Amino acid sequence: MTGVKSKMLKIKHVLMLALLALLLMTGCTETDAETEETQSPDTLITEVAQTVQAGIGLTASAMPTASPTAAPTATPAPTSTLMPTTAVKIAAPTLASVSACDMAVFVSDISIPDGTVVGEGDAFTKTWELRNSGTCSWTSSYLLMFYSGSQMSGPDSQQLTSDTILPGQTLDISVDLVAPDDAGTYIGYWVLRNASGVNFGLGTGGSPFYVQVVVGSTSTPTATSESETSTPTATTAATTAPTATTAPTATSVPTSTPEPTAVSDSGDESSG
């Protein structure tokens, strides 16, 4: 019996709790309905507008603001610097400008003009004719100096002259050289040096003067051609000598031999 009673009490408590919950729900519903009834339409519109505006504000604040990005500026391509083109030309080296005291002018090549063909290892003498175009005399203290290029076994320096070359006078300058052993074209540059040890050359710019030879094996045929051409000239002189035999034309003297007519006269006399 006690078990049945306890169960009945539990059911009763549950029913009471359910009824209480139902009453609470009904009261809340009525309160809400009264509150809704007391709110005017304008109030509802205002609340709705505020809700919508707040929602828009939240949406706008939630969206990231796009920061303006500057358009990339085009970096100009580096301009290539055009290098000046220079003509390929071998120019003679120049010396520092000297005073008007010591200057020279090239007159001519006395021997071994430019491009002369010489044999490999042949010895030769190069001679220039220069004029003293400065205001100072060239004395025995002046030197001929090798400057650059192919020295061709020439000396580093040698005495320029044993005399005194006055301004305006010319001087033949010679140097002994030996051709290189390899075929090719060789150029050697030379200058003058005054008594103070200052180098000078041609003109105010002091340009060196030079010797240029072509080393090869064609120098021998040129020598033989000269000997061959000289022989025929001698024969022509010999052939002109017989032209002097026109002297026999003077043998026309025998035409004056009318003397035989005298013989006829003597014959006539004898016979007579």
C-alpha positions in Angstrom: 0.0 0.0 0.0 2.8 2.4 0.8 4.3 1.8 -2.6 1.0 2.7 -4.3 0.7 5.9 -2.3 4.2 7.0 -3.1 3.5 6.6 -6.7 0.3 8.5 -6.5 2.1 11.3 -4.8 4.8 11.5 -7.5 2.1 11.7 -10.2 0.3 14.4 -8.3 3.5 16.4 -8.0 4.1 16.1 -11.7 0.6 17.2 -12.6 0.9 20.2 -10.3 4.3 21.2 -11.9 2.8 20.8 -15.3 -0.2 23.0 -14.4 2.1 25.6 -12.8 4.2 25.7 -16.0 1.0 26.1 -18.1 -0.2 29.0 -16.0 3.2 30.7 -16.3 3.2 30.4 -20.0 -0.3 31.8 -20.3 0.6 34.7 -18.1 3.7 35.5 -20.2 1.6 35.3 -23.4 -1.0 37.7 -22.1 1.7 40.2 -20.9 3.2 40.1 -24.3 -0.1 40.6 -25.9 -0.9 43.6 -23.7 2.5 45.1 -24.4 2.0 44.7 -28.1 -1.5 46.2 -27.8 -0.1 49.2 -25.9 2.6 49.9 -28.5 1.5 52.3 -31.2 2.2 51.8 -35.0 4.6 54.7 -35.0 6.6 53.2 -32.2 6.8 49.9 -34.1 7.9 51.7 -37.3 10.5 53.6 -35.4 11.9 50.5 -33.8 11.9 48.7 -37.2 13.7 51.6 -38.8 16.2 51.7 -36.0 16.7 48.0 -36.3 17.2 48.2 -40.0 19.6 51.2 -39.7 21.6 49.4 -37.0 21.8 46.4 -39.2 23.0 48.5 -42.1 25.6 50.1 -39.8 26.8 46.7 -38.6 26.9 45.5 -42.2 28.8 48.5 -43.3 31.2 48.3 -40.4 31.7 44.6 -41.0 32.6 45.1 -44.7 36.3 45.9 -45.2 37.0 49.3 -46.6 38.8 49.1 -49.8 41.9 51.2 -49.7 42.7 52.9 -53.0 45.7 51.3 -54.6 47.8 53.5 -56.8 48.4 52.4 -60.3 51.9 51.1 -60.7 54.1 53.6 -62.5 55.9 52.1 -65.4 59.6 52.0 -64.8 61.4 53.4 -67.9 63.7 50.9 -69.5 67.3 51.8 -69.2 68.5 53.5 -72.3 71.6 51.9 -73.8 74.4 54.4 -74.2 75.8 54.3 -77.7 79.6 54.0 -77.6 81.4 56.1 -80.2 82.8 54.0 -83.0 86.3 54.6 -83.9 88.0 53.8 -87.1 90.6 51.1 -86.9 93.8 52.9 -87.7 97.3 52.6 -86.4 98.4 56.1 -85.7 101.9 57.1 -84.9 102.6 57.9 -81.2 102.9 61.6 -80.3 105.2 63.3 -77.9 104.4 66.2 -75.6 104.5 69.5 -77.3 107.9 71.1 -77.1 109.1 74.7 -77.4 110.0 76.3 -80.6 113.6 75.8 -79.8 113.8 72.2 -80.9 111.7 71.0 -83.9 112.2 69.1 -87.0 110.6 68.7 -90.4 110.7 65.5 -92.5 112.2 66.1 -96.0 112.6 62.7 -97.6 113.7 59.1 -97.3 117.2 58.9 -98.5 117.2 55.1 -98.3 114.7 52.4 -97.5 111.4 54.2 -98.4 108.2 52.9 -96.8 107.3 49.4 -97.9 110.8 48.4 -99.0 111.1 44.6 -99.2 114.1 43.1 -97.4 115.1 39.5 -96.8 114.7 37.8 -93.4 117.7 38.7 -91.2 119.1 41.1 -93.8 121.1 44.1 -92.5 120.3 47.5 -94.0 120.8 51.2 -93.2 117.9 53.5 -93.0 118.6 57.2 -93.7 116.2 60.1 -93.2 116.6 63.7 -94.3 115.3 66.1 -91.7 115.4 69.9 -91.5 116.0 71.9 -88.3 112.8 73.9 -88.2 113.4 75.2 -84.6 115.3 78.2 -83.3 118.1 76.2 -81.6 121.1 74.6 -83.3 121.6 70.8 -83.2 125.0 70.0 -81.7 127.0 67.0 -80.9 125.1 66.7 -77.6 121.9 65.8 -79.5 120.9 62.1 -79.9 118.9 59.9 -82.1 116.6 57.8 -79.9 114.6 54.6 -80.5 111.0 55.4 -79.4 108.6 52.5 -80.0 107.6 49.7 -82.4 110.0 47.3 -83.9 113.6 48.2 -83.0 115.0 45.8 -85.6 118.3 45.3 -83.6 118.9 49.1 -83.7 120.6 51.0 -80.9 118.7 52.5 -78.0 120.4 55.8 -78.9 123.3 57.2 -80.9 124.9 60.6 -81.5 122.9 62.7 -83.9 125.7 64.6 -85.5 129.3 65.6 -84.9 128.7 69.0 -86.5 126.4 71.9 -85.7 123.2 72.0 -87.7 121.9 75.6 -87.7 118.1 76.4 -87.9 116.9 75.9 -91.5 119.7 73.4 -92.4 119.1 69.8 -93.3 120.8 66.7 -91.9 120.9 63.1 -93.2 120.4 60.8 -90.2 121.3 57.1 -90.6 120.9 54.1 -88.4 122.0 50.5 -89.0 119.2 47.9 -88.6 118.6 44.2 -89.1 115.4 42.8 -90.5 113.5 40.3 -88.3 113.6 36.6 -89.0 109.9 36.3 -89.5 108.0 37.5 -92.6 105.7 40.5 -92.1 105.5 44.3 -92.1 107.5 46.0 -89.3 107.5 49.7 -88.2 110.0 51.3 -85.9 109.5 54.9 -84.5 112.5 57.2 -83.7 112.8 60.6 -82.2 115.5 63.2 -81.4 116.8 64.3 -77.9 118.3 67.7 -77.1 121.2 68.4 -74.8 118.8 68.8 -71.8 117.4 65.2 -72.3 114.1 66.3 -73.7 112.7 64.3 -76.6 111.3 66.0 -79.7 110.1 65.1 -83.1 108.4 66.5 -86.1 106.5 69.8 -85.8 105.1 71.3 -82.7 103.3 68.0 -81.8 106.6 66.1 -81.7 105.5 63.2 -83.9 108.1 60.5 -84.3 109.5 59.6 -87.7 109.7 55.9 -88.7 111.1 53.2 -90.8 108.7 50.6 -92.4 109.9 47.4 -94.1 108.3 44.3 -95.5 110.2 41.2 -94.6 110.0 38.5 -97.2 111.9 36.4 -99.8 111.0 38.6 -102.8 114.0 40.9 -102.4 116.3 38.6 -104.4 114.3 38.6 -107.7 114.2 42.4 -107.7 118.0 42.5 -107.7 118.3 40.1 -110.6 115.8 42.0 -112.6 118.0 45.1 -112.4 121.1 43.3 -113.6 119.1 41.8 -116.5 117.8 45.2 -117.6 121.2 46.8 -117.5 122.8 44.3 -119.9 120.6 45.1 -122.9 121.4 48.8 -122.6 125.1 48.0 -123.1 124.3 46.0 -126.3 122.4 48.8 -127.8 125.4 51.1 -127.5 127.5 48.5 -129.3 125.0 48.3 -132.2 125.1 52.0 -132.7 128.8 51.9 -133.5 128.4 50.3 -137.0 126.4 53.4 -138.0 129.7 55.2 -138.1 130.6 53.1 -141.1 129.0 55.7 -143.3 132.5 57.0 -143.9 133.0 54.7 -146.9 130.7 56.9 -148.8 133.7 59.1 -149.1 135.0 56.5 -151.6 133.2 58.4 -154.3 136.7 59.9 -155.0 137.4 57.2 -157.6 134.8 58.8 -159.7 137.4 61.4 -160.5 139.4 58.8 -162.5 139.0 60.4 -165.9 142.8 60.0 -166.1 142.4 57.1 -168.5 141.5 59.6 -171.1 145.0 60.9 -170.8 146.2 57.4 -171.6 144.3 57.6 -174.9 146.1 60.8 -175.8 149.5 59.2 -175.2 148.4 56.4 -177.3 147.4 58.6 -180.1 150.8 60.4 -179.8 152.6 57.1 -179.9 150.6 55.9 -182.6 151.1 59.1 -184.3 
